[in-house]
Amino acid sequence: MPHSKQTKSKETLKAGALLCPVCCVEYIEIEVDFDVDGTILNNIKLLKCPICQDEQFTPEQQKEIEKRLLNLG
């Protein structure tokens, strides 16, 4: 029986890749300007689903945001 497209794409994923729970595709990392309560942080990395546009932060990305906010104060 032939493999489905979904199975084939999962076989080509990078180790540790995060998948969108809705679309079952790998998130891509992008950089955005991020507004935190009126404070704009430039070039913040986040993960975005290329299909449904869902956005997520990894724990490391969240720590970077916290670090940058502390440095502003």
RAQUIKA-V93555 format. One record per helix or strand of 2 or more residues. SS is the DSSP state (H for helix, E for strand). FROM is the first residue (numbers start at 1). TO is the last residue. If there is no record, write none. Layout:
# RAQUIKA-V93555
<<SS,FROM,TO> <SS,FROM,TO>>
This chain:
# RAQUIKA-V93555
<<H,5,11> <E,28,36> <E,39,48> <E,55,56> <H,59,72>>
